[in-house]
Structures are given as C-alpha cells and as structure tokens.
Amino acid sequence: GKKYCNLKHYYKLMQPHTKEGLGLCNKEIFTELCRINKCQYIHYTLEDNNVIPLLKHVYVTLQAEKTFEDGPLPSQWINCDLRHFDLSTLGKYDAIMLDPPWDIHMNLPYGTLKDKEMKALKIRQLQDNGVCFLWVTGRALELGRECLTEWGYKRVEELVWIKTNQSGKIVRSGRTGHWLNHSKEHCLIGVKGDISKINRNIDCDVIVSEVRETSRKPDEVYDVLERMVPGGRKIEVFARPHNRRKGWMSLGNQLPGIYIVEPDVIRSFKKSYPEVPLEEIMEKYRNLDTE
C-alpha cells in the first residue's frame, strides 16, 4: 500500500532443496525443531529475522526522499545563546539533535556549559512527541542520561560513531580522553509522548565515518533521522555553520545572523523579540546557501 504496514509479516523461506508441493513442515506446526538446511518442506520466517528487512528500509528511504522532493523548506537558523533564548517561539518539532559543548575539564577551542546549565536548558519547550538525539562525551555519558530524564525523555537506544581517516579503512585515534584516547563518539537516543509515527528498526546503531572539522558530526546521522521521521519538523541545537541543512532549523551562537521562512515562527519571533530588525537581518543572509 501507500504506507508500510507495522504488523508482523511471515515469508516463505525457500531453500534450493525446498519442494513447494510438499506443503508446510509438520515439525513447525507442532513447534518441534527441524533441521531446516536439509528439510524439503516449506518453512515460514518472520520479517524481524532479517529475511526481508531490506524492503522496509527501501520503502522508508523512498518515503523520506519523496517528502524531500515535494518541497523541503530551505535551511533556517538563528544565532542565539541557548541559555537565554525563548525556545517556545519556534513551536514543536518531531526530531531534535543536540551536540552540546560539554565541560569535559580540558582545554577546548570553544566555550563550554556547566553541568547545571545543560540540565536547565528549556528543551521541553521544543517537543511534546518525538525523538531526541543527544551527543555526549565520555565524561558526559551519565550526565547526558540525566539531561534526557530532566527534559522528559525515556532513553531507548545509543548510537556509536566510529571515527576513521579519509580512506575509511583506519580507525582514527583521538587526542581526547582522560584514560584512553577516544576513537568513537556516543549519541543517546530518547523518545517522549506519542511515538507511533516514528519508523523503527531501519538503521544500525553504528556509524563508521571519517573525521572532518572540529565537532562536525557525520552526515549519516541526519539520514538516520530523516528515515525515522520523514516529513517531520527537525531542529538542531548547538549547531555550527556547516550543520545548516534543508528542512532543518539550526540554533547556536556560531551561526551567521538569522534566517527564518516559516510564517508562524516569524510572527512568534517578532512578538517575543520586537526590538530585533528581523527583515533587515534576514535580507542580509537570504542568499547565503546559494552563493
């Protein structure tokens, strides 16, 4: 049909030695064990057993691409201090990704937030129903879980990014870490509210991708979120200039000015910050992504 069915599906497991005319294996009927590699009768298996999960992956990928082709919004962004910005002006989002400047007690080329400042962020205002991807450092693993709980999420998964060099063949040894040099990063995944529209079991929990600029995450993680909530509103918090993407709202203090296209968000922003010359600022950055 037009949408992938969420019910369980069974498929015939046809081996080269299977004889379809013999019908279903009796041992399966009576829940006995069968040496399937030699049995000539028909056996059925669940889709969840990785027989044809590819069909679901292909469908959801096409669904995400179709949504994107139907007219994705251009990238939107707001330069702001997340500790003080009124997040309620932006409305609700189906997917959130955060790459916070955790205080890892090391010298870094950017400012960091204290633990209590992270927990105090009003992330609750951005989402009632959906999924949240939270990147954490080794020291912040437990703190990240506490933040998700504080913001109203239930942690359900953890994604790992294995860092490689440009060839993609050699795991890159990082220079951070108090005991061991880190060659991977962790992304905690939390959900809240109604999650019936989130596509599950599409992607793997490991991404193997090359290291690029400081703090830049692999493009593959955005593809994962696109497939989880195709067509949904998506926002990245603590975004950098290179993170701006079509269909996404980006927030962070390193972004160039302000550019918003959603009428509801523009009206709400003007109401909350009437002193900001929004049109003047947006005109300056209107063609930034096409230059």
C-alpha positions in Angstrom: 0.0 0.0 0.0 1.0 3.6 0.4 2.3 3.1 3.8 4.4 0.3 5.3 2.4 -2.0 7.5 3.5 -2.2 11.1 2.1 -5.7 11.6 4.2 -8.8 11.7 4.7 -10.5 8.4 5.8 -14.0 7.5 7.7 -15.0 4.4 8.4 -18.4 2.8 12.0 -19.4 3.4 12.7 -21.1 0.1 15.9 -23.1 0.0 17.4 -24.7 -3.2 16.2 -28.1 -1.8 12.7 -26.9 -0.9 9.8 -28.7 -2.7 6.8 -26.3 -2.6 4.3 -29.1 -3.4 5.1 -30.9 -0.1 3.5 -28.0 1.9 4.4 -26.8 5.3 6.8 -28.7 7.5 4.9 -30.6 10.2 7.5 -30.1 12.7 6.9 -26.4 12.6 3.2 -26.9 13.1 4.0 -28.9 16.3 6.7 -26.4 17.3 9.4 -29.0 17.2 12.9 -28.4 16.0 13.6 -29.1 12.3 17.0 -29.3 10.5 15.9 -26.6 8.0 19.1 -26.9 5.9 18.0 -30.4 4.9 14.2 -30.3 5.2 12.4 -30.2 1.8 9.2 -28.9 3.3 8.2 -25.2 3.3 9.2 -23.1 6.3 8.0 -19.6 7.2 10.0 -17.0 9.0 9.3 -13.6 10.5 10.5 -10.4 8.7 12.1 -9.5 12.0 14.5 -12.4 11.5 16.3 -10.3 8.8 14.9 -12.2 5.9 13.5 -9.2 4.1 14.1 -6.2 6.3 15.5 -4.6 3.2 12.0 -4.0 1.8 11.1 -1.9 4.8 14.4 0.1 4.6 13.9 0.7 0.9 10.3 1.9 1.5 11.1 4.3 4.3 14.1 5.7 2.3 11.9 6.4 -0.7 9.3 7.9 1.6 11.9 10.3 3.1 13.2 11.2 -0.4 9.6 11.7 -1.7 8.9 14.1 1.2 12.1 15.9 0.5 11.3 16.2 -3.3 7.8 17.5 -2.5 9.2 20.8 -1.4 11.6 20.8 1.6 12.0 24.1 3.4 15.3 25.8 2.9 17.7 25.7 5.8 16.7 28.1 8.7 18.9 29.3 11.5 19.0 31.6 14.5 22.2 32.9 16.1 21.4 32.8 19.8 22.6 32.0 23.3 20.7 28.8 24.1 20.8 29.6 27.9 18.6 32.6 27.4 16.7 32.2 24.1 12.9 31.7 24.3 12.6 28.3 22.6 8.8 28.4 22.8 8.8 30.9 19.9 9.8 28.0 17.5 6.8 25.7 18.0 7.1 21.9 18.3 9.4 19.5 16.5 9.3 15.8 15.6 13.1 15.3 15.8 15.8 17.1 17.8 19.5 16.7 17.7 21.9 18.3 20.2 25.7 18.5 20.1 26.3 20.4 23.4 29.6 22.0 24.4 30.0 19.7 27.4 32.5 20.8 30.1 35.0 17.9 29.8 37.6 19.6 32.0 40.1 20.0 29.2 41.2 23.0 27.1 38.9 23.4 24.1 38.8 25.9 21.2 35.3 27.0 22.2 33.2 27.9 25.3 31.5 25.2 27.3 28.4 24.9 29.5 28.5 23.8 33.1 26.5 20.7 34.0 23.8 22.6 35.8 23.4 24.9 32.8 22.9 21.9 30.5 20.2 20.5 32.7 18.5 23.9 32.9 18.0 24.2 29.2 14.3 24.5 28.2 14.4 21.6 25.7 11.0 20.6 26.9 9.5 23.5 25.0 10.6 22.2 21.7 8.9 18.8 21.7 5.8 17.0 23.0 6.1 13.9 20.8 9.1 12.5 19.0 12.7 11.6 19.2 15.8 13.3 20.5 19.5 12.5 19.6 21.9 13.8 22.2 25.7 13.6 21.5 27.7 13.0 24.6 31.4 12.8 25.5 32.9 10.0 27.6 32.6 12.1 30.8 29.1 13.2 30.0 27.5 9.8 29.4 25.8 9.7 32.7 25.1 13.4 32.7 23.5 13.0 29.2 21.1 10.4 30.6 20.2 12.7 33.4 19.6 15.5 31.0 17.2 13.4 28.9 15.3 12.5 32.0 15.2 16.1 33.1 13.8 17.1 29.7 11.1 14.4 29.8 12.6 11.7 27.6 13.0 8.0 28.0 16.3 6.8 26.8 15.8 3.9 24.4 18.9 3.5 22.3 22.6 4.5 21.9 24.2 5.2 18.6 28.0 5.0 18.2 30.2 6.8 15.6 33.5 5.0 14.9 35.9 7.6 13.6 38.1 6.8 10.6 40.6 8.6 8.5 39.8 9.8 5.0 40.3 6.4 3.5 37.7 5.0 5.8 39.9 2.0 6.5 41.9 3.0 9.6 40.2 3.9 12.9 41.5 7.3 14.0 42.8 7.7 17.4 41.6 10.8 19.0 43.5 13.2 21.3 40.8 13.5 24.0 40.1 11.2 26.9 41.4 11.1 30.5 42.4 7.4 30.5 42.3 6.2 26.9 42.3 8.2 23.6 38.8 8.2 22.2 38.2 6.9 18.7 34.4 7.0 18.9 31.5 9.2 20.0 28.2 8.3 21.6 24.8 9.6 20.8 22.0 8.9 23.3 18.5 8.5 21.8 15.4 9.4 23.8 11.7 9.4 23.0 8.7 11.1 24.6 4.9 11.3 24.1 3.3 9.7 21.1 5.9 7.9 19.1 3.6 5.9 16.8 4.8 7.8 13.7 8.4 7.1 14.3 9.9 4.4 11.9 11.7 1.8 13.9 14.4 -0.8 13.0 15.5 0.8 9.8 19.1 1.6 10.6 22.0 0.2 12.5 23.3 1.7 15.8 26.9 2.0 14.5 28.1 4.6 12.0 31.6 4.3 10.5 32.6 7.6 9.0 35.6 9.9 8.6 36.6 12.7 10.9 36.2 16.2 9.5 36.2 19.7 11.2 36.2 20.0 14.9 32.8 19.0 16.4 31.4 18.1 13.0 29.2 15.0 13.1 28.8 12.5 10.2 26.2 13.3 7.6 24.9 9.8 8.0 23.2 10.7 11.4 21.0 13.2 9.6 19.9 10.5 7.1 19.0 8.3 10.1 16.7 11.0 11.5 15.2 11.7 8.0 14.2 8.0 7.8 12.9 7.9 11.3 10.6 10.9 10.9 10.2 11.6 7.1 8.4 14.9 6.6 8.6 15.9 10.3 9.9 19.2 11.7 13.5 18.8 12.7 15.8 21.1 14.7 19.5 21.0 15.7 20.5 22.7 18.9 24.2 23.9 19.3 24.5 23.8 15.5 27.6 25.2 13.7 27.6 26.9 10.3 28.4 23.7 8.4 25.4 22.0 10.0 22.8 24.0 8.3 20.6 21.7 6.2 17.5 21.9 4.1 14.4 21.1 6.1 16.1 21.8 9.4 16.1 24.7 11.9 19.5 25.3 13.4 20.2 27.1 16.7 23.6 28.2 18.1 25.9 31.1 18.9 28.3 30.4 15.9 25.6 30.8 13.2 25.5 33.8 10.8 22.7 36.0 11.9 19.1 34.9 11.4 17.1 33.4 8.6 13.6 32.1 9.0 11.0 31.2 6.4 8.1 29.7 8.3 5.4 32.4 8.8 4.3 31.1 12.2 7.8 31.2 13.5 8.4 34.7 12.1 5.3 36.0 13.8 6.2 34.4 17.1 9.8 35.6 16.9 8.6 39.2 16.3 6.3 39.0 19.2 9.0 37.8 21.6 11.8 40.0 20.2 10.1 43.2 18.8 13.4 45.1 19.1 15.2 42.8 16.6 15.2 44.2 13.0 14.3 40.7 11.7 13.6 41.6 8.0 16.8 43.6 7.7 18.8 40.7 9.2 17.2 38.0 7.1 17.6 40.0 3.8 21.4 40.1 4.5 21.5 36.3 4.7 18.8 35.4 2.3 21.2 34.0 -0.4 23.8 32.7 1.9 23.3 29.0 0.9 23.2 29.7 -2.8 26.3 31.8 -3.1 
